[in-house]
Amino acid sequence: MNNKQNNILAPTDMCIITTYRCPMRCKMCNIWQHPTEKSKEIKAKDLEILPNVKFVNITGGEPFVREDLNEIVDVLFSKSPRVVISTSGWFSDRIIALAKQYPKIGIRISIEGLSMKNDELRGQQGGFDKGLKTLLELRDMGIKDIGFGITVSNNNSEDMLSLYRLSKNLNMEFATAAFHNSYYFHKYDNCITNKDKVIKDFEELIRLQFKEHSPKAWFRAFFNNGLINYIEGNRRILPCEAGLVNFFVDPYGEVYPCNGLEERYWKESMGNILQASNFSEIWESEQANKVREKVRTCPKNCWMVGTASPVMKKYIQYPLGWVLKNKMNSLLNRPLCLEKKWYDVGQSPEQGNLKQR
């Protein structure tokens, strides 16, 4: 099967879920209740089959429970110039040791609020202190690609604003998410109940991001407006095209289009790297095309960075127009225009329509 003939683009982004083992006990995620068996997890050599891409995210569970994480990182740096690890920050010494070995590594530590709120939501005392201390040590080491992010759930959106200000003072990256339901999190009852408060705080975050001098911050504001849209229960402002330019590999080697799948709607693998002789055998297969068609008509409206970022880049004219308009509003001290516009780019009318299921 020929990529060009079938209009199947080579992937640019991939996420490797190294394990479902995790020391945290997060209220918004039950991965820790469903750990993988260490002996059954994919090994570094299994990842050699993966294609060259622009960006790799390593996640879990907690990636730093893997004693061979340095071997995994070594393989993935041969596949991409940028590798970022998402971590709880719990294993501080291991994080510092890996960063010394790979100074170009990216580290994102999940922090769900200020000290008391973070430790409450993550189920481990001292998590905030460990995470912040690790970030400060990484900064002192000269590691550039570092930062933290928050998953907004119930009653932590105000802390989000404090963490944002902290990130700016420390000159670190700051990422946002809202909690979702999926097989990956083993959660199906995540629901933001204090929507008015959360939306108000996201709107304030967007206002602050437009005060920055960084275009990257302005496009993050667009992403955050998409999170507001998601929280309100609307259709995605841009379509989901998971499995076209991005993919996830789970700890057993299964290749999925995203990590937002739910079996009650659908959940299907594109193939398994342990059973393929090369990655194109999976990526160009009829099974992969079948999964892409399911994505095209998926009833869910997830808005996660892994699937939002690729379409923001692909349909850049829409985020760009929104950004330019609101940056001008910000400069002129006019109210921002935060309408939840649905951009029609020819997506299936079935996508995002939960009423059809």
N, C-alpha and C positions, 0 to 999 in steps of 0.2 A: 504494500500500500504506500502510495506516495504522498508526502505531506502537502506538497504544492497542489497536486491534483485535487486533493480533498479539502483544501483550505484549512488544514490543521497546522496551526502555528507551533513552533517550538516553544516550550515553556520558558518563562523568565524568572519565576519565583517558585521556591519549594519550601515546605515546612516538614521537618523531621521530628516526629513524636517519638522520642527515644525510649520512654518508659511511662507506665501508669503508676509507678511507685512514687510516693510523696510523703514527706514528714509533716506537711501541713494538714489542718483539719478544717478547711474553708467551708463556710456556711453556704456559699453559692456554688460549690463544686464538690462532687462526691467521688472524684477519681481515686482518692485515697482509700475508699472502701472497696475498690475493684483493682487491686494492684496486679501488674503482670508478674509472671514467673521469670526470675532473672535469667534462667537457662534458655527461655524461649524468645527473648528479646533479640532483635536484629543486631548484628555485629558490624563493626566498622568496614570489614571487607565486603559485607553485603551491599554497602552503599556505593561501592565502586561502579556499579551498573548505572548510577544516576547520571543525568545529562549535565552539561555545563549551563549555568544560569547566571542571572545578574545578582540574585539575592537568595540567601538561605536563612531560615529561622529554625533554631533548635529549641524544642520545648518538651514538655512532659504532661503530666506528672512533674517531677523535679529532675531535670537533666543531670544535676550534680550528684545524684545517687549512683550514677554510672561510674564505675571505677575506670572504665576505658574511654571516658569522654574525650580525653586528649587525642586518642586514636580516631575517634569519630570526627573531631574538629579538623584533624590533619587531612582526612579524606575530603571533607567538605570544602576546605580551602583550596583544594585542587579542582573543585567544581565551580567555585564562585569567588570573586574578589571581596565579597562582603558576607560575613557570617555573624549572626546575632543570636545570643542565647537568652531566652526568657526564663527567669529563675525567681524563686522565692527569696533568695539571698541567705538561706538558712546555713548553707555550708560555706561560710566566709573564707576559711583557709583554702579550700579547694578552688574557689573562684579566683582568689588572688594568685594562687600557683598557676592556674591555667592562663591568666592574663599575662603573667611574666613570660610564659612560653609562647603565647600568641598575642603580642601587643596590639595587633590590628583587630582583635576580637571585639564584637559589640556585646554589651551586657545591659539587659533591661531587668530591673528588679521590681517585682510586683509589690506595691504598697497600697493598701486599701483605705488609708486614712492616716490621721495623726496617731500617736503612739497607742492610746487606749482603744480607739476604734479599729485600727489595723489588727491589733492582737486579738480583739474580740471576734472580728470577722474571719481571721485566718486560723484561729483556734490554737495558737501557740504564743505563750508569753515571751516577750523579748524579741519578737520578729521585726518590729519596726526599728529597734535599736541596732540589730544585726544588719539589716538592710542598709540603713543610712550610713553606718560605720564602714561597711564594705564599699559603698559608692565613694565615700570620702577618701578611702585608701586607694581606690582605683584612680581617682582624680589626681592624687598626689604622686602616683606612679607615672602619670602622663598618658593614661589610657583615654583616648578621645571619644570613642563611640559608647558613651554610657548615659544612663538615665533611669527613670522609673515611670511606672504607669499605674493607673487605678482602674479597677472595674467598678463602675458605679452601680450600686444595688439600692437598698433602702437605707436612708438615714446616714449616708456618708458623702453626699454630694457637696456639702459645705466644706468638708475636709478636702475635697478635690481642689477647691480654690486655694486653700492654704498650701497644699502640695505643689500646685502650679507656681505660686509665688516663690516657694522654696527652690524649685527647680531653676527658676530664672536667676535667683540670687547665687545659686551654685553653678550656673552656666551648664546645666545638664538638660538632656532631652526629657520631654514629658508626653506620655501617651495616655489615651483614654479609651475606655470600652464601657459598654453597659452589659449587665449579665443576660445570658441567653439560656435557652434550653437545648440540649442536644445529647446524643449518645456519648459524646466525648466527655461531657461534664457529669453524665449520669444524673441529670437534673431535668425535671419536667414541670416544676412548680415555681420556677423563678419568675417573679412578676413584680415590677416596680409599683408600689402602692401610693407613695407620696409623689405622684407625677408632677404636680404643680411646682413643688419645691425643687425637684430635680431639674425640671426644664428651666426654671428661673436661674438656677446656678449654672447650667450649661450656657444659657444666653449671656451671663456675666463672663464666663470663660471665653466665649467667642469675642465679646467686646474687648477683653484684655488682649487676646491674641492679635486683634487688628491694631492694637497700639504698638505692637512689636515692629521692628524694622525688617524682620525676616519673612520673605515670601512663603517659606516652608510653614511658618506659623499660620499664615492666612489660609493656606490650603487645609491645614489641620482644622481650622475654623469651619471650613466647608464639611469636612468629615464629621465634626461635632454637631453641625446642623442636621446631618444625616442621622446622628444618634437621637436627636430630639424627635425627628420624624419617626424613627423606629419605636421610641418610647410611646409616642402618641398612637401607635398601632397602624400607621399608614404603609402603603406600598413603598418599596425602596425607591429613592429618587433617581438612582441609576440601576440598571439591571444587574443581576448576578450572572457572571460568566465563569464560574468556578469550573476548573477542569479544562479550560482553554489555554490559559497562560500560567496557571498555578496549579499545584497539587499538594496533597499531604501524604506522607508515608507513616503508617502507624507502627507500633512496636513489633508487630508480627509481619511487617513487610507489605501489608495491603496498601494500595494506592487509591486514595479517595479524592474527590474534587474539593472537599472542604471538611471542616470539623463541626459543621452546624447541622449535620444530618440527624434525623429522628426516624426510628423504625416505624413509628405509627403513620408516617407519611411515606418515606422510602429511605433506604440505606443500601447502597450497592457499591462494590469495589470496581475499579477499572482494571485491576489485575494485581499480581503479587510479584515483587522484585525477586523473591526467592525461587520463583518458578519460571522466570524469564531469562533468556540468553542475552538480551539487550533491552534497553528501555524503550526503544521505538516499537518493539514487539507489543508493549503495553499501550503506549501513547497513541499508536496508529491503528489499534485493533477495533474490531466491530463492537466489542464490549465497552471500550472507552467511548465510542460514538454513542452507544446506547445510554451510557451514564450522562454524557453531555446533553442528550435530548431530555433526560429526566431533570437536569438542572434547568434547562430552558423552560420547563413547565412546573418547576418546583413551587409548591404553595407557600413556602416560608418567605419571610422578609428580613432575614438576618442582615445586620450591618456591622460586620467585623472587618478589621483593617486588612486581613488576608485576602478578602474577596472584594472589598471596596476600593482599595488602592489600585489594583490593576485596571478597573473600569474608569476610575478617575483619570488615570493616565491615558487610556484609550480614547475616552470622550472628553478630552481636556478642554474643549471649547466651552462646555457647560460650567465646570468648576471655575474656569478662568473668568468667564463673564460675571459670575456671582462674586468672585473675589475682587475683581476690579471695581464693580459697583459699590461693594461694601467698604473697600479700602478708601474710596473717595468719600463715602458717607462718614467714615471714621475721621478722616483728615479734616472734614468740614464740620465736625461735631454734630452731625445729623444722626437721627436714629438709624440703626442698621435695618436692612430689609431681610428678614429671616423667614420669608415665605417657604413653604415646603413644596417646591415645584417638582412635579413628576416629569422627567425628561423622556420623551418618546424617541427611542433610537431604533425602533423596529423590533423590540422584544415581544415575546409571546404574551397575549393578554391573559393567559392562564398563570403566568408567573406571579407569585405573591398573592394568589387568590385563595385564601384558606377556606372560603365559603364553598369552593368546589369540591372539597374533600370531606 
